[in-house]
Amino acid sequence: IEGGYGGLLGSAEYAIAVLKTKLIVVTGHTLCGAVTAAVKSVLSNEAMPTENLGVVVDNIRTAAEMAVKTMPEAPLEQQVKMATKLNVFEAMQKMLRNSKIIQAGIANEELMLVGAVYNIEEGSLEWVGPHPAQESIVGSTLHVHRWREAPYVRKAMPPSSPDARAIIDRLQKGNTRFVEKDEMHGVHENPSIIHDVEPDTILVGSSNLRISYDDVFDSKPGEMLVQRSVGNIAGHAGGAMFASLEFAVARHLPKVLVVVGHTGDEVVSAALQQVKGAKLPSKSMRHVLDQVLPSCMKAVTDASRASAAETTGGRQLQVEYTATELNALYTIKQLLIHSPIIRDAAKNRGLELHAAILDSSTGKVDFVGQHPLVAEILARD
């Protein structure tokens, strides 16, 4: 990335501003000839044979000098390896310092900028994370960023208000009846022709699930308003899905909005494949996957840092479950940050947003709770 207005930076800004991209990955690779040339130039203190080569190496020189200074006695191979990683961070720093769009995306915690190094020989990626000085560069304390960077451990908040506790308790008991095939499951009064029951719960669920959410929670007619979307995403502010939820919240004044992910979700699986380098899908599919990628990226990164004691299959199942859980929390965060109506309802009208995961094989729902940073999110200007 040369200067502040290069074509690469302009392309990234277009992707963020127009295509609503949520994730930027700056990738270096092992055995890079340019990085090797830069390190050799630093070691020999000799200039490049041509001016054009000098321009390329000059852009990498800072990282090469730091690598050599840090490990002066190390073999060339190790110095190049470190310089490659440092050059990724250097490129990320240039993007942060020279793009107001990227700065705003990071400061609003709507954009992830992370680095990676591709191993040419093995075909694997080493995720190096965000720039360590990201907060100081953008001049903002990034609560969600800090939470996202720490290994994910469920610390979600249980219901806070009596109304929300009563509703969650009702949903849990209804789900128990569904799972246990209780004889009282589905035994409700006939719904009124005139819908005189105001829903106290809004559910955002996946359109991929082949069963009624009213059955899953054994809800009475009118108790719950359900909106389905692929990947249980909320979409973009100003979009139809977002507006639909805002209308429902403003019209019905519910006490609980629950986002329900489910195991075996095809969208989460497809997004995880994108993290692994799968071929890009169509534009419309990317529109959905871009909403899920941040959660999948974190799940994969956490797994790469964890112990390798468990089996590959077990680790993959855990990654998928964690990604599904994080995706539900991500949808909640999007709604709280970008919807003035839902934000106001959460701050002043007793609305609580909860996440839950449905086990597709058993029907059992695992209630996760509220977003662990709900207080910090609602305290933002």
C-alpha positions as CSV (number, residue, x, y, z in Angstrom):
1,I,0.0,0.0,0.0
2,E,1.8,3.1,-1.2
3,G,0.8,6.4,0.4
4,G,-2.7,7.2,1.3
5,Y,-4.6,7.1,-2.0
6,G,-3.4,3.9,-3.7
7,G,-5.6,1.7,-5.8
8,L,-5.6,-1.0,-3.2
9,L,-6.7,1.3,-0.5
10,G,-9.4,2.8,-2.8
11,S,-10.7,-0.7,-3.6
12,A,-10.9,-1.5,0.1
13,E,-12.8,1.7,0.8
14,Y,-15.2,0.9,-2.0
15,A,-15.9,-2.5,-0.6
16,I,-16.6,-1.1,2.9
17,A,-18.7,2.0,1.8
18,V,-20.6,0.4,-1.1
19,L,-20.6,-3.3,-0.7
20,K,-20.8,-3.1,3.1
21,T,-17.9,-5.4,3.7
22,K,-17.3,-6.3,7.3
23,L,-13.9,-8.0,7.2
24,I,-10.6,-7.0,5.6
25,V,-7.8,-9.5,5.7
26,V,-4.2,-8.4,4.9
27,T,-2.3,-11.5,3.8
28,G,1.4,-12.1,3.4
29,H,2.9,-15.4,2.4
30,T,6.0,-17.5,3.2
31,L,9.0,-17.6,0.8
32,C,8.1,-14.1,-0.5
33,G,10.8,-12.9,-2.9
34,A,10.2,-9.3,-2.2
35,V,10.5,-9.7,1.6
36,T,13.6,-11.8,1.1
37,A,15.1,-9.1,-1.1
38,A,14.3,-6.5,1.5
39,V,15.9,-8.5,4.3
40,K,19.0,-9.1,2.2
41,S,19.2,-5.5,1.3
42,V,19.2,-4.5,5.0
43,L,21.8,-7.1,5.8
44,S,24.1,-6.1,3.0
45,N,23.3,-2.4,3.1
46,E,23.2,-2.4,-0.7
47,A,20.7,-0.7,-2.9
48,M,18.5,-2.6,-5.4
49,P,19.8,-3.0,-9.0
50,T,16.9,-1.0,-10.5
51,E,14.8,1.9,-9.4
52,N,11.6,0.0,-9.8
53,L,12.8,-2.9,-7.6
54,G,13.9,-0.3,-5.1
55,V,10.4,1.1,-4.9
56,V,9.0,-2.3,-4.0
57,V,11.7,-3.1,-1.4
58,D,11.4,0.4,0.2
59,N,7.8,-0.4,1.0
60,I,8.9,-3.5,2.9
61,R,12.1,-2.0,4.3
62,T,10.7,-0.9,7.7
63,A,9.5,-4.5,8.5
64,A,12.8,-5.9,7.2
65,E,14.9,-3.6,9.4
66,M,12.8,-4.4,12.5
67,A,13.1,-8.2,11.8
68,V,16.9,-7.9,11.5
69,K,17.2,-5.7,14.6
70,T,15.0,-8.1,16.6
71,M,16.9,-11.2,15.7
72,P,20.3,-10.2,14.3
73,E,21.9,-13.6,14.7
74,A,19.0,-15.7,13.4
75,P,19.2,-17.5,10.0
76,L,18.0,-15.6,7.0
77,E,14.9,-17.9,6.8
78,Q,13.8,-16.9,10.3
79,Q,14.4,-13.2,9.6
80,V,12.3,-13.4,6.5
81,K,9.5,-15.2,8.3
82,M,9.4,-12.4,11.0
83,A,9.7,-9.7,8.4
84,T,6.7,-11.2,6.5
85,K,4.5,-11.0,9.6
86,L,5.8,-7.5,10.5
87,N,5.1,-6.3,7.0
88,V,1.5,-7.5,7.3
89,F,1.1,-5.3,10.4
90,E,2.9,-2.4,8.6
91,A,0.3,-2.7,5.8
92,M,-2.5,-2.7,8.3
93,Q,-1.1,0.4,10.0
94,K,-1.0,2.3,6.7
95,M,-4.6,1.4,6.0
96,L,-5.6,2.6,9.5
97,R,-3.7,5.8,9.3
98,N,-4.6,6.8,5.7
99,S,-8.2,5.9,5.3
100,K,-11.0,7.8,7.1
101,I,-13.5,5.1,6.0
102,I,-11.4,2.3,7.6
103,Q,-10.8,4.4,10.7
104,A,-14.6,5.0,11.1
105,G,-15.4,1.4,10.5
106,I,-13.0,0.3,13.2
107,A,-14.0,3.0,15.6
108,N,-17.7,2.1,15.2
109,E,-16.7,-1.5,15.7
110,E,-18.4,-2.4,12.4
111,L,-15.3,-3.5,10.6
112,M,-12.6,-6.1,11.3
113,L,-9.1,-5.6,10.0
114,V,-7.0,-8.6,10.6
115,G,-3.7,-10.1,9.3
116,A,-2.7,-13.5,8.1
117,V,0.3,-15.3,6.6
118,Y,-0.3,-18.0,4.0
119,N,2.1,-20.9,4.1
120,I,2.8,-21.7,0.4
121,E,4.3,-25.2,1.2
122,E,1.5,-26.4,3.5
123,G,-1.5,-24.4,2.1
124,S,-2.4,-23.2,5.6
125,L,-3.1,-19.8,7.1
126,E,-1.6,-18.4,10.3
127,W,-4.0,-15.7,11.6
128,V,-2.0,-12.9,13.3
129,G,-5.0,-10.9,14.4
130,P,-5.6,-7.1,14.3
131,H,-2.9,-4.4,14.6
132,P,-1.7,-4.3,18.3
133,A,-1.9,-0.5,18.3
134,Q,-5.3,-0.3,16.7
135,E,-7.0,1.5,19.5
136,S,-4.4,4.2,19.8
137,I,-4.4,4.7,16.0
138,V,-8.1,5.2,15.7
139,G,-8.3,7.1,19.0
140,S,-11.1,5.1,20.6
141,T,-11.6,2.5,23.3
142,L,-12.9,-0.5,21.5
143,H,-14.9,-2.5,24.0
144,V,-16.4,-5.0,21.4
145,H,-12.9,-5.3,19.8
146,R,-11.3,-6.3,23.2
147,W,-14.1,-8.8,23.9
148,R,-13.7,-10.2,20.4
149,E,-9.9,-10.6,20.7
150,A,-10.1,-12.4,24.0
151,P,-10.9,-16.2,23.7
152,Y,-14.6,-16.5,23.7
153,V,-16.1,-17.9,26.9
154,R,-19.8,-17.7,27.4
155,K,-20.5,-14.9,29.9
156,A,-23.8,-13.7,28.6
157,M,-26.3,-12.1,31.0
158,P,-29.5,-13.8,32.1
159,P,-32.8,-12.0,31.9
160,S,-32.7,-8.7,34.0
161,S,-36.4,-7.8,34.3
162,P,-39.3,-9.8,35.8
163,D,-41.1,-9.6,32.5
164,A,-38.1,-11.0,30.5
165,R,-37.5,-13.7,33.1
166,A,-41.1,-14.8,32.9
167,I,-41.0,-15.0,29.1
168,I,-37.7,-16.8,28.9
169,D,-39.0,-19.3,31.5
170,R,-42.1,-19.8,29.5
171,L,-40.1,-20.5,26.3
172,Q,-37.8,-22.9,28.2
173,K,-40.8,-24.8,29.6
174,G,-42.5,-24.9,26.2
175,N,-39.3,-26.2,24.6
176,T,-39.1,-28.9,27.2
177,R,-42.6,-30.1,26.4
178,F,-41.6,-30.1,22.7
179,V,-38.4,-32.2,23.3
180,E,-40.1,-34.6,25.7
181,K,-43.2,-34.9,23.5
182,D,-45.3,-34.0,26.5
183,E,-49.0,-34.8,26.0
184,M,-49.8,-31.1,26.8
185,H,-47.6,-29.9,23.9
186,G,-49.8,-28.0,21.4
187,V,-52.8,-28.0,23.6
188,H,-54.0,-24.4,23.3
189,E,-57.2,-22.5,22.9
190,N,-58.2,-22.0,19.3
191,P,-56.8,-18.7,17.9
192,S,-59.2,-15.8,17.6
193,I,-60.2,-14.9,14.1
194,I,-59.5,-11.3,15.2
195,H,-55.9,-11.3,16.5
196,D,-56.5,-9.7,19.9
197,V,-53.3,-11.1,21.4
198,E,-50.3,-8.7,21.4
199,P,-47.0,-10.6,21.0
200,D,-44.7,-10.1,23.9
201,T,-41.8,-11.9,22.1
202,I,-40.1,-11.4,18.7
203,L,-38.0,-14.2,17.4
204,V,-35.4,-13.9,14.7
205,G,-34.7,-17.4,13.3
206,S,-33.3,-19.2,10.3
207,S,-35.3,-19.8,7.2
208,N,-33.3,-23.0,6.8
209,L,-34.9,-24.7,9.7
210,R,-37.6,-27.1,8.6
211,I,-39.9,-26.7,11.6
212,S,-42.2,-24.1,13.1
213,Y,-40.7,-22.1,15.9
214,D,-44.2,-22.0,17.5
215,D,-43.9,-25.8,17.8
216,V,-40.3,-25.6,19.1
217,F,-41.4,-23.3,22.0
218,D,-45.0,-24.6,22.2
219,S,-46.2,-21.0,22.0
220,K,-49.8,-20.1,22.0
221,P,-51.2,-18.3,19.0
222,G,-50.3,-14.6,19.1
223,E,-47.6,-14.9,21.8
224,M,-44.7,-14.7,19.5
225,L,-43.9,-12.8,16.2
226,V,-41.4,-14.7,14.1
227,Q,-39.1,-13.3,11.4
228,R,-37.0,-15.8,9.5
229,S,-33.9,-15.0,7.4
230,V,-31.1,-17.1,6.0
231,G,-28.4,-17.3,8.7
232,N,-30.7,-15.6,11.2
233,I,-29.1,-12.2,10.3
234,A,-30.8,-8.8,10.7
235,G,-29.6,-7.5,7.3
236,H,-28.4,-3.9,6.9
237,A,-29.8,-0.8,8.5
238,G,-32.4,0.6,6.1
239,G,-33.0,-2.7,4.5
240,A,-36.3,-4.6,4.5
241,M,-35.4,-7.1,7.3
242,F,-34.1,-4.4,9.6
243,A,-37.2,-2.2,9.0
244,S,-39.5,-5.2,9.5
245,L,-38.0,-5.8,13.0
246,E,-38.1,-2.1,13.8
247,F,-41.8,-1.9,12.8
248,A,-42.6,-4.9,15.0
249,V,-40.8,-3.5,18.0
250,A,-42.4,0.0,17.6
251,R,-45.9,-1.5,17.0
252,H,-46.0,-4.3,19.7
253,L,-43.6,-3.1,22.3
254,P,-42.3,-6.6,23.1
255,K,-40.3,-7.4,26.2
256,V,-38.0,-10.0,24.6
257,L,-36.4,-10.3,21.2
258,V,-34.6,-13.6,20.9
259,V,-32.2,-14.5,18.1
260,V,-32.1,-18.3,17.6
261,G,-29.3,-19.9,15.6
262,H,-29.3,-23.7,15.0
263,T,-26.6,-26.4,14.7
264,G,-25.8,-27.6,11.2
265,D,-26.7,-24.2,9.7
266,E,-25.7,-24.3,6.0
267,V,-24.8,-20.5,6.1
268,V,-22.4,-20.9,9.0
269,S,-20.8,-23.9,7.2
270,A,-20.4,-21.9,4.0
271,A,-18.9,-18.9,5.8
272,L,-16.4,-21.2,7.6
273,Q,-15.4,-22.6,4.2
274,Q,-14.8,-19.0,3.1
275,V,-12.5,-18.5,6.0
276,K,-10.6,-21.6,4.8
277,G,-10.2,-20.1,1.3
278,A,-13.1,-21.6,-0.6
279,K,-14.1,-20.2,-4.0
280,L,-16.1,-16.9,-3.8
281,P,-19.8,-17.5,-4.2
282,S,-22.3,-15.3,-6.1
283,K,-22.7,-11.6,-5.1
284,S,-26.1,-12.3,-3.4
285,M,-24.6,-15.1,-1.4
286,R,-21.7,-12.9,-0.4
287,H,-24.1,-10.3,0.9
288,V,-25.3,-12.9,3.4
289,L,-22.0,-14.5,4.2
290,D,-20.4,-11.1,4.9
291,Q,-22.7,-10.8,7.8
292,V,-21.6,-14.2,9.2
293,L,-17.9,-14.1,8.5
294,P,-16.8,-12.0,11.5
295,S,-18.2,-14.6,13.9
296,C,-16.7,-17.5,11.9
297,M,-13.4,-15.8,11.8
298,K,-13.3,-15.5,15.6
299,A,-14.4,-19.1,16.1
300,V,-11.6,-20.3,13.8
301,T,-9.0,-18.0,15.4
302,D,-10.0,-19.1,18.9
303,A,-9.7,-22.8,17.9
304,S,-6.2,-22.2,16.4
305,R,-5.0,-20.9,19.7
306,A,-6.6,-23.6,21.8
307,S,-5.1,-27.0,22.8
308,A,-4.8,-29.6,20.0
309,A,-5.7,-32.4,22.5
310,E,-9.2,-33.0,21.1
311,T,-9.8,-34.7,17.8
312,T,-10.2,-32.9,14.5
313,G,-13.8,-33.8,14.3
314,G,-14.5,-32.6,17.8
315,R,-12.7,-29.4,17.2
316,Q,-14.7,-28.8,14.0
317,L,-18.0,-29.3,15.8
318,Q,-16.9,-26.9,18.5
319,V,-15.9,-24.3,15.9
320,E,-19.3,-24.6,14.2
321,Y,-21.2,-24.3,17.5
322,T,-19.1,-21.3,18.6
323,A,-19.5,-19.6,15.3
324,T,-23.3,-20.1,15.5
325,E,-23.4,-18.7,19.0
326,L,-21.3,-15.7,18.1
327,N,-23.4,-15.1,15.0
328,A,-26.5,-14.8,17.2
329,L,-24.7,-12.3,19.5
330,Y,-23.5,-10.4,16.4
331,T,-27.0,-10.0,15.1
332,I,-28.0,-8.6,18.5
333,K,-25.1,-6.2,18.5
334,Q,-26.1,-5.0,15.0
335,L,-29.6,-4.3,16.1
336,L,-28.6,-2.4,19.2
337,I,-26.0,-0.3,17.4
338,H,-27.8,0.5,14.2
339,S,-31.5,0.7,15.0
340,P,-32.5,3.8,17.0
341,I,-35.9,2.2,17.6
342,I,-34.6,-1.0,19.0
343,R,-31.9,0.8,20.9
344,D,-34.5,3.1,22.5
345,A,-36.7,0.1,23.4
346,A,-33.8,-1.6,25.1
347,K,-32.8,1.5,27.0
348,N,-36.2,2.9,28.0
349,R,-39.0,0.4,27.3
350,G,-37.8,-2.8,28.9
351,L,-36.8,-4.7,25.8
352,E,-34.2,-7.4,26.2
353,L,-32.4,-9.1,23.4
354,H,-31.4,-12.7,24.0
355,A,-29.5,-15.3,22.0
356,A,-30.2,-19.0,21.8
357,I,-29.0,-22.1,19.9
358,L,-31.4,-24.9,18.7
359,D,-29.9,-28.4,18.5
360,S,-31.2,-29.5,15.1
361,S,-31.0,-33.2,16.0
362,T,-32.8,-33.1,19.3
363,G,-34.9,-29.9,19.2
364,K,-33.4,-28.7,22.5
365,V,-32.8,-25.0,22.8
366,D,-29.7,-23.7,24.6
367,F,-30.5,-20.2,26.0
368,V,-27.3,-18.1,25.8
369,G,-28.6,-14.9,27.3
370,Q,-28.1,-11.2,26.5
371,H,-25.0,-9.9,24.8
372,P,-22.2,-9.7,27.5
373,L,-21.5,-6.1,26.4
374,V,-25.0,-4.9,26.3
375,A,-24.3,-2.2,28.9
376,E,-21.3,-0.8,27.0
377,I,-23.2,-0.9,23.7
378,L,-26.2,1.0,25.1
379,A,-23.9,3.5,26.7
380,R,-22.4,4.6,23.4
381,D,-23.3,7.9,21.9
